[in-house]
Amino acid sequence: METTATILEKAHQRAEEMELPYKGALLPMEAYRILQESTRAQLVDVRTRAELDWVGRIPGATEIELRAYPGMQPNADFLGRLASLTNKSQPVLFICRSGSRSNQAAIMATQSGFSDCYNILEGFEGDMDESGQRGKVSGWKVAGLPWVQS
């Protein structure tokens, strides 16, 4: 079994290969291991309230919308809420539906002084299958990681 240090190093290497400006890119199972083994790691779910209510939540995650449903307007207070609800000097792992908004959140947080940001690749629901549906191919849910339905 990989150590936390090994997982974080792989995530860092992955981010460098992908030319990402933040610390690392984690697969869902890797992120879960980090969250289980590190009391310092913080999970921030940036999905909309509608997604959280209708699709499911991750127990213990800090929920801060990056964009608001239904128009997907940017949350002007995202960084302010992030700063008030997390510790800037500790690892922050971002998740969204598919990894796109969480990528944006990790970039924004890094640019505003968060030193240890990670994006969870695949997100909560993962990639679309051949029918155009999410939640069946990859992501947090498909990996069998903890989540609850509202």
N, C-alpha and C positions, 0 to 999 in steps of 0.2 A: 504494500500500500504506500502511495506517495505521501511524503511529508508536506506540511503546509508550506514550508520554504520552497520545496520543489514545485508545488502547484503555482505559487506566486512567481517563481522564476520563469516557468513556462508561459504564464500569462503575460509577463513582461516581454519575453521574446516574441510572443504572438503579436503584441501591440507594436513592437519595433518592426516586425515583418509587414504588418498592415499599415505602417507609417501613421500610427495614432499618436496624438499629442499627450495622452494620459498614461498612467502607470501600467495598466494591463487589461487584457481581454480574457475573460473567464468563460468556460462552458458551464452550463447550469449545475452539473454535479460537482465541479470544482468549486463553484461559488458556495454551494451548500456545505461542502467540507470546510471551507474557510470560516463560514458563519458558525459552524458547530465547534470548531477548534480554537477560534480566536474570540476572546471576550471584547476585543477592541473593534472588530469588524462591524460595520453598520450597513444594513440593507435599505436602500431607498427605492421605492416603487413609484415611477413617474407617470403611470397610466392615469387616464381620466377617472373621475368618480363613477361614470357610467360603466366603464370597463371593470372597475373593482366590484361594483354592485352586481353586474350581470354575468361576468365571466369568472370571477373568483379573486380571492385575496391570499397573500402569503402571511401567515401568522408572524407577528413580531416586526414586520416591515414598517418603516416610516413611509407614509403616503403623502407625496407632494406632486400635484399635477404639474407637468411641464406645459401642457396645453389643455384648454378647457373644452369639453363637449357641449354643444354639438358643432360649433364653428371651428374648433381646434385653434382658437386664438391663444397666443403665447401668454403664459402666466407671468405678469410683470413682477410679481413678488417671489418668483421661484428661488432665486439666490438668497433673498432675505430669509425666507422660510427654511431653506437648507442650512444657512448659517445658524439659525436659532434652534434647529432641531437635531443637529449633528455636531460632531467635533471635527474641526478642520484638519487637525493633525493626525487623525486616525483613519484607517482604511474605510472608504465609502464605496459600496458596490451598488451600481445602478441597474435597474431592470425595468423593462416596458413590455409591450406586446411581442415585438419581434427583434429588438436590439437596436432599432434606429433612433427612437427618442432617447433611450438611455445612453446611446453614443453621444448625442447632442448634449445631454445633461452632464456627462463626464467631461466633455470638452469645456462647457461653460464653467463647471466647478473648478477644473484645473486652472483655467484662465483667471478665476477670481481668488486664487490662493489656496485651494484644497490641494494638498501635496500627494495624496495617495488614493487616486480614483481608478475604479475598474468598471468596465462595461460587462454585463452578462450577455454574451452572444446568444442568439436564438430567442432570448426573452422568455416571457411567460407562456406564450402560445406557439412560438416557433414559426417555421416556414409554412407556406401553403402547400397542400397536397395537390395531386393532379386535378382535383375537383375545385380547387381554389379555396379550400377550407383550412383554417389553422387549428392547432391543438391535436394533430394526429401524426405529425412527422418528427418534430423536434421541439425543444423548449422545456421549461421548468415542469409543466404538467406531464408531458410525455415521459420525462425522466423519472416520474413517480415521486417527486419531491413534495413536501407538505404544502397544502393549500386548502382553503375552505370556500364553499359557495355561500353567498349571502342568502 
